[in-house]
Amino acid sequence: MKNTSFRLKLITRDRTLIDGEYAFAVIPAGRGPLGVLPGHTSLMSILNAGLLLLRDNDKKETLVFVDHGFFTIANDSIIVTARVAELAALIDVARATEARDRARQRLNSKDASFDMYRARAALNRAEARLKVAQSMN
């Protein structure tokens, strides 16, 4: 009999945010979004900042912003370890907008004291967080 779901755990350094059974997932992998169904081949990959989409057997979706880490898939089990993870419904849009604007200002600044790599990373995180929040609409 074919499995219709897999177990997924989403872990941050502080807690386990998600631990449940799902029928489908889209993971922001290192080379782009990766769709996962039950029976997926084993693999390990880096996790980019972006949308983790989970769909259970009742077609209920859970949307989560994740920020860098890694994930493993093996034996109908996925373990996602992320530096940061936030349920889309709980994202502070005003705070993310401020972070995006601040990062843009730093990138457009001629001030050499700003670390442009960190400013670019902050901009990417803020934009990804806002995109996840907007996907709720």
C-alpha positions, -999 to 999 in steps of 0.1 A, spaced: 0 0 0 13 34 -10 18 61 17 -4 91 13 16 113 37 50 119 52 61 132 86 77 167 87 94 184 116 104 220 115 130 228 141 147 261 151 173 265 179 145 274 203 117 249 195 100 225 173 75 247 154 58 220 133 56 182 138 29 166 116 17 145 87 16 161 53 7 150 17 28 177 -1 54 203 6 74 229 -12 107 236 4 129 266 -5 160 245 -14 194 257 -24 187 256 -62 151 267 -59 118 254 -47 116 217 -43 82 199 -44 80 168 -21 54 140 -22 53 108 -2 79 83 -14 104 111 -23 140 99 -28 164 105 1 184 137 0 200 164 20 201 201 9 206 236 21 175 257 30 172 292 16 151 320 30 116 317 17 82 300 18 78 266 32 44 254 20 28 224 36 -5 207 25 -21 180 46 -44 152 33 -75 175 38 -58 200 15 -53 225 44 -22 246 37 3 259 63 26 287 51 58 293 70 87 317 64 120 299 69 155 315 70 185 294 61 194 260 74 192 226 59 168 197 55 169 160 50 144 136 34 145 99 42 120 71 46 89 94 43 103 118 69 115 153 65 135 172 91 139 209 84 163 228 106 160 266 101 177 296 118 144 313 119 108 301 112 76 320 114 40 311 106 29 334 78 -1 345 98 22 358 126 46 378 105 49 414 116 45 431 82 53 466 95 86 453 110 95 435 78 87 465 57 110 487 80 138 461 77 134 461 39 135 499 37 165 501 61 184 475 40 176 494 8 189 526 23 221 510 33 226 494 -1 220 528 -18 243 546 6 278 556 -3 289 550 33 317 525 33 311 516 70 281 495 60 287 458 53 271 455 19 270 417 20 250 419 53 227 446 39 220 425 8 212 394 31 190 416 53 171 428 22 167 393 8 153 381 42 129 410 45 116 406 10 111 369 15 93 374 47 70 400 31 63 377 1 53 349 25 30 372 45 14 384 12 8 348 1 -18 346 29 -41 369 9 
